[in-house]
Amino acid sequence: MTSQASPPAPTRIRPLGRLLGLDVVRALAILAMIYIHVLPTGWLAPILPPASPVPVLGWLQENLPSRPMSLFVLCAGLSAALMTGGTKAPTGHAMTITRRRLAMRSFALLPFSLYMDGIGEPILMWYFVWFLLLIPVLGLSAKTLFITSGIMTVANPIITLVVLNYAGGFAREFYTYPPVSGFDVLLSPADWPAWLLFYTTHPQMLYALPLLLTGFAIGRLDLNNHLLRLRMIKLGLAGLVTSLAVSWFVATPLGVLEELRPPGSGVPGTADSGPVPWASLLMAPPHQLYALSIPMVVMSLSIASLLLGGFLIIMDKSPWNRLLWPLAATGSLALTIYVGHFLALMPFGEPPFSFNIFASFLLFALVFATMWRNWARRGPLEWFVHQVIMITVPDRKGAEAAKKAKEAKESKEPEGPEEPASAVREQSDQPAQA
């Protein structure tokens, strides 16, 4: 009698149950933002103004700003969706717990947000506000979210242009930071209304909302579906080509570029520049403010869709999974890497710096993240935020229900042959973690 050979053990693609393609895209956004903060102008030594930077670095300096931030915003919405149920929005008691935890995630980020705001980098303050704004839309379907995002993609730049062109002195307030920043905000209640107005009505908020909602809508889809990933790639390519073509046609053949002031010569719509032409809504940066550009939003959404679809497919392939694991590890430590790089940059003074400094930061981030993720599931700051959430918003009722459901399932499962490796792998991907 011959014994039946047991099925081969599943090939472990680490870590199980996580969308590593999303982590890679998040890492690209973080590393590109670090590049902007380093602002390299020379390869081995910085080239200071008025001298021009190295041509390649000068081109990146002109065209890269705001694009990684856009990708980061979309990833924030996508991650929030995965953290709040993924393809299935919570209901009842689970919805209550989810709302509380999303709110607590914002407040757990607040110390880091205030610190970063105090040194002149407010993006984590936007994060604080964005997570709070997502609480009312947790129960909306992906279709509703996509429609809302589409309307905002067109409407929000128009709103910003109207305010800048016709609101007089109030327009200038749109580009004025609150009178206090950092931890001083906590000690100045009288300035809270100005702070709230700035972070809820600034053009950067209007620009971010369609990106945030689109990311949240994508997170409500089945991102393990290969056909969906292919569709994301096709839509991304189509949107990217269309936005570039429209922007070029309006800027050059239609001559709208000649009606705009040169970049950097004043904020369009404020006292030191004339009114912004309406046709410029169809132009993309660098000759137009990104908050006034409809193609810029479409371009950012398209680039994100293209990257997400592509890397979700690539990271399911074992060779690519191993090769790009350092990038995925870096993306999973986004908060730690982002805050940490500012601390590391402090001894160097003010930018611009040389490219070799950025290369050193890049290498350190990849090595540190890889070593840390081989030892721990979460980064240091990510672990802190998670602990705050779990301690302040426990879900004993949900844990008990899940335990009973698991026990009931195990008691009903008949004994039989082990599942093949492919089935084990597929089940381990559900639900995907943020």
Secondary structure, DSSP 8 states (H G I E B T S, - for coil): -------------SSTTB-HHHHHHHHHHHHHHHHHHH---BSSS---TTS---HHHHHHHHHSTTHHHHHHHHHHHHHHHHHTTTTS---HHHHHHHHHHHHHHHHHHHHHHHHHHHTT-THHHHHHHHHHHHGGGTT--HHHHHHHHHHHHHHHHHHHHHHHHHSTHHHHHHT---S--GGGGGG-GGGHHHHHHHHHHSHHHHHHHHHHHHHHHHHTS-TT-HHHHHHHHHHHHHHHHHHHHHHHHHHTTT-GGGGS--TTS--TTSTTS----GGGGG--TTSS-GGG-HHHHHHHHHHHHHHHHHHHHHTTSHHHHHHTHHHHHHHHTHHHHHHHHHHHHGGG-SS--BHHHHHHHHHHHHHHHHHHHTT-SS-HHHHHHHHHHHHHS--HHHHHHHHHHHHHHHHH--------HHHHHHHHTSS-B-
